[in-house]
Amino acid sequence: MNRNIALCFTLLISSFVAIQPAFADKQNLQDVSQKLEKVSQGLVGRIGVSAQEIGSGERITVNGDETFVMASTYKVAIAVALLDRVDKGELKLSDLIDISQDMMVAGDNAIAQNFVHPGIKLSVANLIEPMITESDNTATDICLKLAGGPEAVTKKLRSIGITDQRVDRYVTEILRDFYGLPDKAYTSVLAEAIAKDPTLAAKQSVRNLKFEQEDPRDQTSPNAMLELLLAIDSGKALSETSREFLLASMSRTRTGNGRLKGLLPKRTPVAHKTGTIGGVANDVGFVTLPDGRRFAIAVYTKSSTTSDADRDRAIAEVTRTLYDFYYLQAKNK
């Protein structure tokens, strides 16, 4: 009898020890979520975060199911839909695409600025690259058309189980709606407006808040974007070749150095895509830890009247907090 009691006691203790780490992990996840909200306070109006270590089932979120304007982070979804056509053999990365002058999108875009004369052909690969690395809007609208348009991109998202992300408009349409410009002569009207007043975007704060809160188009939840990132990385969304192509492009992104990368140790590998419009600052992608492990992260902001530097800092603080959490978590095991 005493031996049975001892055995039962041993099993009880073993069970308790076994469940302690799981409980501790949940507590740690809650603690770090609260810390993320704290480090971003005062820097942005509202923040949304979703992050997960690759290979882990544990997700860290702040307002993870709330919807946010994607801005240019929606170009990740466009790239996926276009590369899906490549995977299906409907297009090749080497296919050359004619780019006429009326396809150029006004603004700070590499293609529109550098190719001012008619007679341009770029390969599909050389359109995806600046869409991701430079956030080029001319390349984006052409890539979106090649992907089959907004409906085709949203259909691709649904096919891989992503329901809280939608692509509805070309960049020209998004900017037209944001600036309140007429449908016709969009490119010339925007170019003239920006030339007359370079601070035009900064003056859209009132319109920006209405734009974020009342228009559901081209929005995502942080969790939905994280699901897309994980689907890309796992091979669920694309072939291995297309996956490597897209991640390589994201690793060469030159925009938003003060966001995901802002407070990380120098030379930390980051593959990401930024998004900016009015008071919105976003960044999504993958961060590699010193031991080679990686985590996916999506950070969105809205309702902000703070400076560009403050919004960037909020994203950087969130990313560094998660970087330290994931790194130290493994070291403490």
VOPAGU-2260 file (C-alpha; in pm, 1 decimal, decimal comma):
REM VOPAGU-2260
SITE   aa  ch    i         X         Y         Z
SITE  MET   A    0       0,0       0,0       0,0
SITE  ASN   A    1     279,1     241,0      92,7
SITE  ARG   A    2     455,1     158,7    -231,4
SITE  ASN   A    3     138,3     239,1    -430,5
SITE  ILE   A    4      95,6     567,6    -247,6
SITE  ALA   A    5     457,0     656,9    -320,8
SITE  LEU   A    6     409,5     569,5    -686,8
SITE  CYS   A    7      96,8     781,8    -712,1
SITE  PHE   A    8     277,0    1069,7    -541,8
SITE  THR   A    9     567,9    1035,8    -786,6
SITE  LEU   A   10     332,5    1040,6   -1086,5
SITE  LEU   A   11     153,8    1345,5    -947,1
SITE  ILE   A   12     481,2    1532,4    -903,3
SITE  SER   A   13     594,1    1429,3   -1253,5
SITE  SER   A   14     270,1    1557,3   -1405,8
SITE  PHE   A   15     302,1    1886,9   -1220,7
SITE  VAL   A   16     659,9    1934,1   -1341,1
SITE  ALA   A   17     555,3    1848,1   -1696,7
SITE  ILE   A   18     285,5    2114,4   -1712,9
SITE  GLN   A   19     486,2    2387,7   -1543,9
SITE  PRO   A   20     689,4    2488,7   -1852,7
SITE  ALA   A   21     372,3    2514,1   -2061,9
SITE  PHE   A   22     213,3    2737,5   -1799,1
SITE  ALA   A   23     532,1    2942,0   -1775,0
SITE  ASP   A   24     542,4    2983,8   -2152,2
SITE  LYS   A   25     185,0    3114,6   -2156,4
SITE  GLN   A   26     267,3    3355,2   -1877,0
SITE  ASN   A   27     577,4    3471,4   -2064,7
SITE  LEU   A   28     371,3    3525,5   -2380,0
SITE  GLN   A   29     122,1    3737,2   -2187,8
SITE  ASP   A   30     402,4    3933,6   -2024,7
SITE  VAL   A   31     576,5    4009,2   -2353,2
SITE  SER   A   32     246,6    4112,0   -2517,0
SITE  GLN   A   33     191,4    4364,5   -2238,9
SITE  LYS   A   34     548,0    4486,8   -2278,1
SITE  LEU   A   35     493,0    4541,1   -2651,3
SITE  GLU   A   36     197,5    4767,5   -2578,7
SITE  LYS   A   37     399,3    4957,1   -2319,7
SITE  VAL   A   38     704,8    5024,4   -2539,9
SITE  SER   A   39     484,2    5161,7   -2818,3
SITE  GLN   A   40     273,5    5392,0   -2599,5
SITE  GLY   A   41     298,1    5755,7   -2699,1
SITE  LEU   A   42     473,8    5669,5   -3025,6
SITE  VAL   A   43     167,9    5560,1   -3223,3
SITE  GLY   A   44    -205,7    5596,9   -3192,4
SITE  ARG   A   45    -276,5    5223,7   -3202,2
SITE  ILE   A   46     -53,9    4926,8   -3275,5
SITE  GLY   A   47    -119,4    4573,6   -3395,8
SITE  VAL   A   48     140,7    4298,7   -3363,4
SITE  SER   A   49     156,7    3930,8   -3448,3
SITE  ALA   A   50     475,8    3726,5   -3421,3
SITE  GLN   A   51     575,8    3361,6   -3411,7
SITE  GLU   A   52     901,6    3171,6   -3404,0
SITE  ILE   A   53     932,5    2951,2   -3712,6
SITE  GLY   A   54     855,8    2594,7   -3610,4
SITE  SER   A   55     670,3    2695,7   -3294,1
SITE  GLY   A   56     296,7    2694,6   -3240,6
SITE  GLU   A   57     305,4    2984,1   -2993,4
SITE  ARG   A   58     197,5    3324,1   -3121,3
SITE  ILE   A   59     246,4    3663,5   -2957,7
SITE  THR   A   60     -17,7    3921,4   -3045,2
SITE  VAL   A   61    -135,3    4269,6   -2962,7
SITE  ASN   A   62    -469,0    4356,8   -3125,3
SITE  GLY   A   63    -394,5    4064,8   -3356,5
SITE  ASP   A   64    -746,5    4029,1   -3498,9
SITE  GLU   A   65    -806,8    4401,7   -3548,5
SITE  THR   A   66    -791,3    4532,3   -3905,3
SITE  PHE   A   67    -533,4    4784,3   -4025,2
SITE  VAL   A   68    -460,9    4957,6   -4354,7
SITE  MET   A   69    -193,6    4749,3   -4527,1
SITE  ALA   A   70     -40,9    5028,4   -4735,5
SITE  SER   A   71     251,3    4879,3   -4930,0
SITE  THR   A   72     272,4    4562,9   -4721,1
SITE  TYR   A   73      -5,1    4439,6   -4950,2
SITE  LYS   A   74     266,3    4399,7   -5212,2
SITE  VAL   A   75     366,3    4074,4   -5040,1
SITE  ALA   A   76      26,0    3928,8   -5128,9
SITE  ILE   A   77      56,8    4061,2   -5485,4
SITE  ALA   A   78     398,3    3897,2   -5521,5
SITE  VAL   A   79     256,7    3566,7   -5394,9
SITE  ALA   A   80     -32,7    3571,9   -5644,0
SITE  LEU   A   81     200,0    3660,4   -5932,5
SITE  LEU   A   82     457,9    3396,8   -5839,4
SITE  ASP   A   83     173,2    3145,8   -5814,3
SITE  ARG   A   84     107,4    3208,3   -6184,1
SITE  VAL   A   85     476,1    3145,8   -6246,9
SITE  ASP   A   86     454,3    2819,1   -6051,7
SITE  LYS   A   87     157,8    2715,3   -6266,0
SITE  GLY   A   88     354,1    2781,8   -6586,0
SITE  GLU   A   89     129,0    3068,4   -6694,3
SITE  LEU   A   90     419,0    3316,3   -6684,9
SITE  LYS   A   91     797,1    3305,2   -6659,5
SITE  LEU   A   92    1018,1    3528,8   -6449,7
SITE  SER   A   93    1211,2    3599,3   -6768,7
SITE  ASP   A   94     904,3    3716,8   -6965,7
SITE  LEU   A   95     951,1    4075,4   -7084,8
SITE  ILE   A   96     667,2    4320,8   -7020,1
SITE  ASP   A   97     615,9    4640,2   -7219,9
SITE  ILE   A   98     584,7    4946,5   -6996,0
SITE  SER   A   99     415,4    5241,0   -7161,4
SITE  GLN   A  100     428,2    5596,1   -7028,5
SITE  ASP   A  101      63,8    5585,1   -6923,7
SITE  MET   A  102     147,0    5294,2   -6690,5
SITE  MET   A  103     383,0    5509,4   -6485,3
SITE  VAL   A  104     265,0    5601,1   -6134,5
SITE  ALA   A  105     359,0    5947,1   -6009,7
SITE  GLY   A  106     558,8    5996,5   -5693,7
SITE  ASP   A  107     893,0    5881,3   -5558,5
SITE  ASN   A  108     923,7    5570,7   -5776,8
SITE  ALA   A  109    1244,7    5439,0   -5931,3
SITE  ILE   A  110    1094,9    5330,7   -6263,8
SITE  ALA   A  111     897,9    5651,0   -6327,5
SITE  GLN   A  112    1193,5    5869,0   -6226,9
SITE  ASN   A  113    1465,7    5683,3   -6415,8
SITE  PHE   A  114    1285,3    5592,2   -6736,5
SITE  VAL   A  115    1142,7    5916,6   -6865,9
SITE  HIS   A  116    1141,4    5816,4   -7234,3
SITE  PRO   A  117     916,5    5564,3   -7410,9
SITE  GLY   A  118    1053,3    5220,8   -7496,1
SITE  ILE   A  119    1087,5    5015,4   -7177,2
SITE  LYS   A  120    1066,3    4640,0   -7128,8
SITE  LEU   A  121    1127,1    4476,0   -6793,6
SITE  SER   A  122    1112,2    4109,2   -6701,1
SITE  VAL   A  123     860,9    3981,6   -6446,3
SITE  ALA   A  124    1153,8    3925,1   -6208,7
SITE  ASN   A  125    1271,1    4283,7   -6256,9
SITE  LEU   A  126     922,3    4410,9   -6176,3
SITE  ILE   A  127     877,9    4209,5   -5857,2
SITE  GLU   A  128    1222,3    4316,2   -5732,2
SITE  PRO   A  129    1160,3    4695,7   -5719,2
SITE  MET   A  130     801,9    4640,1   -5603,1
SITE  ILE   A  131     947,7    4475,9   -5291,4
SITE  THR   A  132    1287,0    4639,9   -5242,3
SITE  GLU   A  133    1195,7    4998,9   -5340,4
SITE  SER   A  134     817,3    4973,6   -5295,3
SITE  ASP   A  135     792,3    5101,8   -5651,9
SITE  ASN   A  136     430,0    5179,7   -5736,7
SITE  THR   A  137     466,2    5155,0   -6114,0
SITE  ALA   A  138     604,7    4803,6   -6073,9
SITE  THR   A  139     327,4    4723,1   -5827,1
SITE  ASP   A  140      38,6    4815,8   -6054,8
SITE  ILE   A  141     192,9    4618,3   -6339,9
SITE  CYS   A  142     253,9    4317,5   -6113,2
SITE  LEU   A  143    -103,4    4338,7   -5983,8
SITE  LYS   A  144    -236,5    4336,5   -6338,8
SITE  LEU   A  145     -13,5    4040,6   -6428,0
SITE  ALA   A  146    -138,2    3856,9   -6118,9
SITE  GLY   A  147    -494,0    3888,2   -6250,3
SITE  GLY   A  148    -605,4    4197,0   -6059,7
SITE  PRO   A  149    -716,8    4251,3   -5699,6
SITE  GLU   A  150    -981,8    3977,1   -5709,2
SITE  ALA   A  151    -724,9    3717,9   -5815,0
SITE  VAL   A  152    -492,7    3815,9   -5529,1
SITE  THR   A  153    -772,9    3791,5   -5271,8
SITE  LYS   A  154    -877,9    3457,5   -5422,3
SITE  LYS   A  155    -522,1    3328,0   -5376,8
SITE  LEU   A  156    -529,4    3439,8   -5012,0
SITE  ARG   A  157    -855,3    3254,4   -4954,7
SITE  SER   A  158    -715,7    2941,3   -5119,4
SITE  ILE   A  159    -446,9    2916,1   -4852,9
SITE  GLY   A  160    -691,6    2980,2   -4570,0
SITE  ILE   A  161    -637,6    3352,4   -4510,1
SITE  THR   A  162    -972,4    3522,4   -4454,7
SITE  ASP   A  163    -888,5    3851,3   -4279,6
SITE  GLN   A  164    -684,3    4009,2   -4557,7
SITE  ARG   A  165    -816,7    4161,1   -4878,7
SITE  VAL   A  166    -671,8    4331,7   -5184,4
SITE  ASP   A  167    -917,0    4562,7   -5360,0
SITE  ARG   A  168    -739,4    4835,4   -5557,8
SITE  TYR   A  169    -441,0    4927,0   -5767,6
SITE  VAL   A  170    -197,7    5172,7   -5608,6
SITE  THR   A  171    -322,4    5448,9   -5836,9
SITE  GLU   A  172    -674,0    5396,7   -5701,5
SITE  ILE   A  173    -558,5    5389,6   -5338,3
SITE  LEU   A  174    -364,2    5714,7   -5378,5
SITE  ARG   A  175    -646,3    5876,5   -5573,0
SITE  ASP   A  176    -890,8    5794,8   -5292,3
SITE  PHE   A  177    -645,8    5902,7   -5021,1
SITE  TYR   A  178    -575,4    6239,8   -5180,9
SITE  GLY   A  179    -932,9    6289,8   -5298,7
SITE  LEU   A  180    -831,9    6329,5   -5662,5
SITE  PRO   A  181   -1054,0    6285,4   -5969,6
SITE  ASP   A  182   -1059,7    5957,8   -6159,1
SITE  LYS   A  183    -925,5    6094,6   -6485,7
SITE  ALA   A  184    -574,6    6219,1   -6548,8
SITE  TYR   A  185    -470,3    6066,7   -6218,0
SITE  THR   A  186     -96,2    6051,5   -6277,4
SITE  SER   A  187     -56,8    6407,6   -6403,7
SITE  VAL   A  188    -287,2    6550,6   -6137,2
SITE  LEU   A  189     -94,3    6383,8   -5854,0
SITE  ALA   A  190     242,5    6477,9   -6000,0
SITE  GLU   A  191     137,5    6841,7   -6027,0
SITE  ALA   A  192      -9,0    6844,5   -5674,7
SITE  ILE   A  193     307,8    6700,1   -5519,2
SITE  ALA   A  194     528,0    6938,4   -5720,5
SITE  LYS   A  195     330,9    7235,5   -5589,6
SITE  ASP   A  196     325,1    7112,3   -5229,9
SITE  PRO   A  197     580,8    6844,6   -5126,2
SITE  THR   A  198     419,8    6832,4   -4779,6
SITE  LEU   A  199      84,8    6726,9   -4924,4
SITE  ALA   A  200      88,7    6381,2   -4763,0
SITE  ALA   A  201     168,3    6522,3   -4418,9
SITE  LYS   A  202    -136,3    6748,8   -4441,7
SITE  GLN   A  203    -375,9    6458,2   -4484,3
SITE  SER   A  204    -407,6    6373,9   -4111,9
SITE  VAL   A  205    -784,2    6430,0   -4095,6
SITE  ARG   A  206    -842,8    6248,7   -4423,1
SITE  ASN   A  207    -598,5    5980,2   -4308,3
SITE  LEU   A  208    -799,4    5895,3   -3994,4
SITE  LYS   A  209   -1119,8    5870,9   -4197,6
SITE  PHE   A  210    -934,2    5666,4   -4458,9
SITE  GLU   A  211    -819,5    5417,2   -4192,6
SITE  GLN   A  212   -1139,0    5388,0   -3994,0
SITE  GLU   A  213   -1415,9    5398,1   -4253,8
SITE  ASP   A  214   -1274,4    5221,8   -4558,8
SITE  PRO   A  215   -1238,1    4842,2   -4516,3
SITE  ARG   A  216   -1060,7    4794,4   -4849,3
SITE  ASP   A  217    -699,4    4677,9   -4869,8
SITE  GLN   A  218    -685,7    4597,8   -4500,1
SITE  THR   A  219    -553,8    4305,4   -4296,9
SITE  SER   A  220    -531,9    4187,5   -3940,8
SITE  PRO   A  221    -178,9    4134,5   -3806,7
SITE  ASN   A  222    -265,8    3767,0   -3757,1
SITE  ALA   A  223    -369,7    3732,0   -4121,5
SITE  MET   A  224     -42,5    3883,0   -4243,1
SITE  LEU   A  225     150,3    3653,4   -4010,5
SITE  GLU   A  226     -38,6    3358,2   -4158,5
SITE  LEU   A  227      64,7    3472,0   -4505,7
SITE  LEU   A  228     429,3    3500,3   -4400,6
SITE  LEU   A  229     419,3    3152,2   -4247,0
SITE  ALA   A  230     249,9    3011,7   -4558,8
SITE  ILE   A  231     527,1    3158,6   -4773,8
SITE  ASP   A  232     800,0    3019,6   -4551,1
SITE  SER   A  233     650,5    2672,5   -4516,1
SITE  GLY   A  234     594,1    2624,4   -4889,5
SITE  LYS   A  235     216,3    2622,7   -4850,0
SITE  ALA   A  236     174,2    2933,2   -5065,9
SITE  LEU   A  237     451,5    2888,2   -5324,9
SITE  SER   A  238     698,5    2643,7   -5472,8
SITE  GLU   A  239    1045,0    2622,5   -5319,3
SITE  THR   A  240    1193,0    2818,3   -5610,9
SITE  SER   A  241     938,2    3099,6   -5582,7
SITE  ARG   A  242     969,8    3102,1   -5204,4
SITE  GLU   A  243    1344,7    3152,3   -5228,5
SITE  PHE   A  244    1301,3    3421,2   -5494,1
SITE  LEU   A  245    1056,3    3621,9   -5281,5
SITE  LEU   A  246    1252,3    3588,1   -4956,1
SITE  ALA   A  247    1569,9    3694,2   -5135,4
SITE  SER   A  248    1393,3    4005,2   -5267,8
SITE  MET   A  249    1258,4    4084,1   -4920,5
SITE  SER   A  250    1609,5    4051,9   -4778,0
SITE  ARG   A  251    1720,9    4332,4   -5013,3
SITE  THR   A  252    1449,3    4579,3   -4908,5
SITE  ARG   A  253    1592,9    4929,7   -4881,2
SITE  THR   A  254    1293,8    5111,8   -4731,8
SITE  GLY   A  255    1216,9    5149,1   -4361,0
SITE  ASN   A  256    1559,8    5095,2   -4210,1
SITE  GLY   A  257    1433,7    5248,8   -3885,9
SITE  ARG   A  258    1147,5    4999,8   -3844,4
SITE  LEU   A  259    1203,0    4623,4   -3801,8
SITE  LYS   A  260    1578,1    4677,7   -3840,0
SITE  GLY   A  261    1594,2    4995,9   -3634,6
SITE  LEU   A  262    1718,9    4862,9   -3299,2
SITE  LEU   A  263    1849,0    4520,0   -3396,4
SITE  PRO   A  264    2220,5    4436,0   -3378,5
SITE  LYS   A  265    2408,2    4533,2   -3693,1
SITE  ARG   A  266    2404,7    4278,5   -3974,4
SITE  THR   A  267    2101,8    4096,6   -3831,8
SITE  PRO   A  268    1939,8    3928,8   -4135,5
SITE  VAL   A  269    1594,2    4075,2   -4196,9
SITE  ALA   A  270    1367,4    3996,8   -4494,8
SITE  HIS   A  271    1078,4    4240,6   -4491,6
SITE  LYS   A  272     830,4    4469,3   -4664,7
SITE  THR   A  273     730,9    4811,6   -4538,1
SITE  GLY   A  274     410,4    5006,9   -4583,8
SITE  THR   A  275     350,4    5380,6   -4549,3
SITE  ILE   A  276      63,6    5614,8   -4630,7
SITE  GLY   A  277     -20,0    5933,2   -4446,4
SITE  GLY   A  278      10,9    5858,0   -4074,8
SITE  VAL   A  279      34,7    5482,5   -4126,1
SITE  ALA   A  280     368,6    5305,0   -4079,1
SITE  ASN   A  281     390,6    4925,5   -4109,9
SITE  ASP   A  282     656,7    4658,8   -4150,5
SITE  VAL   A  283     629,1    4281,1   -4191,4
SITE  GLY   A  284     879,4    4003,4   -4248,8
SITE  PHE   A  285    1131,5    3763,7   -4097,4
SITE  VAL   A  286    1412,5    3820,2   -3846,9
SITE  THR   A  287    1702,0    3578,3   -3796,4
SITE  LEU   A  288    1842,1    3528,8   -3445,2
SITE  PRO   A  289    2216,1    3480,1   -3369,8
SITE  ASP   A  290    2171,5    3102,5   -3336,1
SITE  GLY   A  291    2003,3    3074,8   -3677,1
SITE  ARG   A  292    1643,9    3048,2   -3554,8
SITE  ARG   A  293    1396,2    3284,9   -3719,5
SITE  PHE   A  294    1070,5    3450,8   -3631,4
SITE  ALA   A  295     799,8    3601,6   -3849,8
SITE  ILE   A  296     656,1    3936,3   -3748,2
SITE  ALA   A  297     385,3    4176,3   -3862,9
SITE  VAL   A  298     357,9    4524,2   -3707,5
SITE  TYR   A  299      80,4    4766,1   -3804,1
SITE  THR   A  300      -7,5    5114,3   -3681,4
SITE  LYS   A  301    -303,1    5348,2   -3720,3
SITE  SER   A  302    -474,1    5656,0   -3577,9
SITE  SER   A  303    -134,3    5819,7   -3531,7
SITE  THR   A  304     -63,8    6191,3   -3529,7
SITE  THR   A  305     294,5    6139,9   -3412,1
SITE  SER   A  306     605,3    6201,9   -3620,4
SITE  ASP   A  307     746,3    5958,8   -3876,5
SITE  ALA   A  308    1042,1    5900,0   -3644,7
SITE  ASP   A  309     813,6    5809,6   -3353,7
SITE  ARG   A  310     615,1    5560,7   -3559,6
SITE  ASP   A  311     934,9    5400,4   -3685,6
SITE  ARG   A  312    1065,6    5387,2   -3329,8
SITE  ALA   A  313     752,2    5207,4   -3210,5
SITE  ILE   A  314     803,0    4932,5   -3468,5
SITE  ALA   A  315    1172,7    4911,9   -3381,1
SITE  GLU   A  316    1099,8    4885,9   -3007,1
SITE  VAL   A  317     845,8    4610,0   -3065,3
SITE  THR   A  318    1086,2    4415,0   -3286,7
SITE  ARG   A  319    1377,6    4445,2   -3045,0
SITE  THR   A  320    1158,3    4335,0   -2754,9
SITE  LEU   A  321    1057,3    4022,7   -2948,8
SITE  TYR   A  322    1416,0    3962,1   -3063,7
SITE  ASP   A  323    1536,0    3963,3   -2702,4
SITE  PHE   A  324    1244,5    3747,7   -2588,7
SITE  TYR   A  325    1298,6    3475,1   -2848,7
SITE  TYR   A  326    1675,5    3475,6   -2806,9
SITE  LEU   A  327    1674,7    3466,1   -2427,0
SITE  GLN   A  328    1392,6    3213,4   -2417,0
SITE  ALA   A  329    1610,1    2956,0   -2596,7
SITE  LYS   A  330    1916,1    3034,7   -2382,8
SITE  ASN   A  331    1715,3    2978,8   -2064,0
SITE  LYS   A  332    1587,9    2635,2   -2169,1
